[in-house]
């Protein structure tokens, strides 16, 4: 549980840095973004690339970037 929270947070941080969105999201928001982005990314792109805590990092970051680009306004 703690490992998946950490991985979700890291994925949320990376996606936020790539898109420059979600700066004021907070830790819990970034963890949730990482979890949902991981689900969406692995559903769309599969399980390839480096794995951390049974999570494929590259597809997960891509999924989180997609979610941020669609649902999060810049500066909010």
Residue pairs with C-beta under 8 A, 6 or more apart in sequence:
3 53
4 35
4 53
4 55
5 31
6 53
7 34
7 38
7 52
7 53
7 55
7 60
8 30
8 31
8 32
8 33
8 34
8 35
8 38
9 27
9 30
9 31
9 34
10 34
10 52
11 33
11 34
11 37
11 38
11 55
11 57
11 60
11 61
11 64
12 22
12 25
12 29
12 30
12 31
12 32
12 33
12 34
12 37
12 64
13 30
14 61
14 64
15 22
15 33
15 34
15 37
15 61
15 64
15 65
15 67
15 68
16 22
16 23
16 25
16 30
16 33
16 68
18 61
18 65
19 65
19 68
19 69
19 72
20 74
21 68
21 69
21 72
21 73
21 74
22 29
22 30
22 33
22 68
22 72
23 75
24 76
25 33
25 72
33 64
33 67
33 68
34 60
34 64
36 63
36 64
36 67
37 60
37 61
37 63
37 64
37 65
37 66
37 67
37 68
38 55
38 59
38 60
38 63
38 64
39 63
40 63
40 64
40 66
40 67
41 56
41 59
41 60
41 61
41 62
41 63
41 64
41 66
42 55
42 56
42 59
42 60
42 63
43 63
44 59
44 62
44 63
44 66
45 58
45 59
45 62
45 63
46 56
46 59
47 56
47 59
48 56
48 58
48 59
49 56
49 57
49 58
49 59
50 56
50 57
50 58
51 57
